[in-house]
């Protein structure tokens, strides 16, 4: 009877269009949960990190997945409109250790590049302080566990597409926080 009850209460496994979420903001160790993937993270698999904005005022992994090609990113960080401010959503591509998809404004992303999308239009607004905090936590964790140097963390500006980070993102302040 207990087994049946536990099975009934168990969450459904992640499907291609869904994402798992991390909420704890004050415990850096909580971000390490991103390495609890369905497919083990192979040593040397990931060599760079690409960060961009969604160019939408709101959203989450599910709404971004509704675009052609599904969710292109490994991670989505919410802004409080569509998901919790600072919520790190782990996409199916990361859980299955698949390459990033095509982000609008790019032709492709290298197969060894981790893609992170911040929800927001940073040509019109700034990212929230909580988004910036969670981005720094996530990127530090990825850098240290994957061996990605600061020179391999990419943020572009000026394309006017979702592939860049927007003019309101504090690029220099963020770069100062990166691990060498």
C-alpha positions as CSV (number, residue, x, y, z in Angstrom):
1,X,0.0,0.0,0.0
2,X,2.8,2.4,0.9
3,X,4.6,1.7,-2.4
4,X,1.4,2.4,-4.4
5,X,1.0,5.7,-2.5
6,X,4.6,6.7,-3.1
7,X,4.3,5.9,-6.8
8,X,1.1,8.0,-7.0
9,X,2.8,11.0,-5.4
10,X,6.1,10.7,-7.3
11,X,6.7,13.5,-9.9
12,X,6.6,12.6,-13.5
13,X,10.0,12.2,-15.3
14,X,11.2,15.2,-17.3
15,X,9.9,15.3,-20.8
16,X,11.6,17.1,-23.7
17,X,9.6,20.3,-23.1
18,X,9.9,20.5,-19.4
19,X,12.5,21.7,-16.9
20,X,13.5,21.0,-13.3
21,X,13.9,24.1,-11.0
22,X,16.3,25.2,-8.3
23,X,15.0,27.8,-5.8
24,X,17.4,28.1,-2.8
25,X,19.1,31.5,-3.1
26,X,21.2,31.7,0.0
27,X,23.0,28.3,-0.3
28,X,25.7,28.1,-2.9
29,X,25.9,24.3,-2.5
30,X,22.3,24.1,-3.8
31,X,23.4,25.0,-7.3
32,X,25.6,21.8,-7.4
33,X,22.3,20.0,-8.0
34,X,22.6,20.9,-11.7
35,X,25.1,18.0,-11.9
36,X,22.4,15.5,-10.9
37,X,21.7,14.8,-14.6
38,X,19.9,11.8,-16.3
39,X,23.1,11.3,-18.3
40,X,26.4,11.7,-16.4
41,X,28.5,14.8,-17.3
42,X,31.5,13.5,-19.2
43,X,34.9,14.9,-18.3
44,X,36.0,17.4,-21.0
45,X,32.6,17.4,-22.7
46,X,31.8,21.1,-22.1
47,X,34.4,23.8,-22.9
48,X,32.6,27.1,-23.0
49,X,29.5,29.0,-21.7
50,X,27.2,31.3,-23.7
51,X,24.9,33.7,-21.9
52,X,22.1,35.7,-23.5
53,X,18.7,37.2,-22.8
54,X,15.3,36.0,-24.0
55,X,14.3,39.5,-25.4
56,X,10.9,38.9,-23.8
57,X,9.4,40.7,-20.8
58,X,8.4,37.4,-19.2
59,X,8.8,33.7,-19.7
60,X,10.1,30.4,-18.5
61,X,11.6,27.2,-19.9
62,X,8.2,26.0,-21.0
63,X,7.2,29.2,-22.8
64,X,10.6,29.4,-24.5
65,X,10.3,25.8,-25.5
66,X,7.2,26.6,-27.5
67,X,9.3,28.3,-30.1
68,X,10.3,26.4,-33.2
69,X,13.0,23.8,-32.3
70,X,12.0,23.7,-28.6
71,X,14.1,25.0,-25.7
72,X,17.5,25.8,-27.2
73,X,19.2,26.4,-23.8
74,X,20.6,24.2,-21.0
75,X,19.5,26.7,-18.3
76,X,16.9,29.4,-18.0
77,X,17.0,32.0,-15.1
78,X,13.7,33.7,-14.3
79,X,13.0,37.3,-13.7
80,X,9.8,37.0,-11.6
81,X,7.4,37.3,-14.6
82,X,6.5,33.7,-15.7
83,X,8.7,32.0,-13.1
84,X,10.2,33.0,-9.7
85,X,12.9,35.7,-9.8
86,X,16.2,33.9,-9.8
87,X,14.7,30.5,-10.4
88,X,17.2,28.4,-12.3
89,X,15.4,26.0,-14.6
90,X,17.4,23.1,-15.9
91,X,16.3,22.2,-19.4
92,X,16.1,18.8,-21.0
93,X,19.3,19.4,-23.1
94,X,21.4,19.6,-19.9
95,X,19.7,16.7,-18.3
96,X,20.3,14.5,-21.3
97,X,23.8,16.2,-22.0
98,X,22.7,17.3,-25.5
99,X,24.2,20.3,-27.4
100,X,22.4,23.6,-27.3
101,X,19.9,24.3,-30.0
102,X,19.8,27.4,-32.2
103,X,19.1,30.6,-30.3
104,X,17.3,33.3,-32.4
105,X,20.1,35.5,-33.8
106,X,22.6,32.7,-34.2
107,X,23.2,30.1,-36.9
108,X,24.4,27.6,-34.3
109,X,26.2,27.2,-31.0
110,X,29.3,25.0,-30.7
111,X,28.4,21.5,-29.5
112,X,30.7,21.8,-26.5
113,X,29.1,25.1,-25.3
114,X,26.7,25.4,-22.3
115,X,23.9,27.9,-23.1
116,X,22.2,30.0,-20.4
117,X,19.2,32.2,-21.1
118,X,18.2,35.0,-18.7
119,X,14.5,35.9,-19.0
120,X,14.1,39.6,-19.9
121,X,14.7,42.2,-22.5
122,X,17.9,43.9,-21.4
123,X,17.7,46.4,-24.2
124,X,14.7,47.9,-22.3
125,X,15.3,46.8,-18.7
126,X,18.1,45.6,-16.4
127,X,18.3,42.1,-15.1
128,X,17.1,41.8,-11.5
129,X,19.7,41.6,-8.7
130,X,18.5,38.1,-8.0
131,X,19.0,37.0,-11.6
132,X,22.5,38.4,-11.5
133,X,23.3,36.6,-8.2
134,X,22.0,33.2,-9.5
135,X,23.8,33.7,-12.8
136,X,27.0,34.3,-11.0
137,X,26.4,31.2,-8.8
138,X,25.6,29.0,-11.8
139,X,28.5,30.2,-13.9
140,X,31.0,29.8,-11.0
141,X,29.8,26.3,-10.4
142,X,30.0,25.4,-14.1
143,X,33.4,27.0,-14.4
144,X,34.9,25.2,-11.4
145,X,33.3,21.8,-12.2
146,X,33.9,21.9,-16.0
147,X,37.2,23.7,-16.0
148,X,35.9,26.7,-18.1
149,X,38.1,29.8,-17.9
150,X,36.8,33.3,-18.0
151,X,38.0,33.7,-21.6
152,X,35.6,31.0,-22.6
153,X,32.5,32.7,-21.1
154,X,30.8,34.5,-23.9
155,X,28.4,37.5,-23.8
156,X,27.7,39.4,-27.0
157,X,26.2,42.8,-27.4
158,X,24.9,44.9,-30.3
159,X,23.1,42.4,-32.5
160,X,19.6,43.4,-31.3
161,X,18.6,39.8,-31.1
162,X,18.1,37.3,-28.3
163,X,21.6,36.0,-29.0
164,X,23.1,39.0,-27.3
165,X,22.9,40.1,-23.6
166,X,21.3,43.5,-24.1
167,X,22.6,47.0,-23.3
168,X,21.2,46.9,-19.8
169,X,23.3,44.0,-18.6
170,X,26.4,45.0,-16.6
171,X,28.9,43.0,-18.6
172,X,32.1,44.5,-17.0
173,X,30.8,44.0,-13.4
174,X,29.8,40.4,-14.3
175,X,33.2,39.7,-16.0
176,X,35.0,40.8,-12.8
177,X,33.1,38.1,-10.9
178,X,34.2,35.3,-13.1
179,X,36.8,32.7,-12.1
180,X,40.1,33.1,-14.0
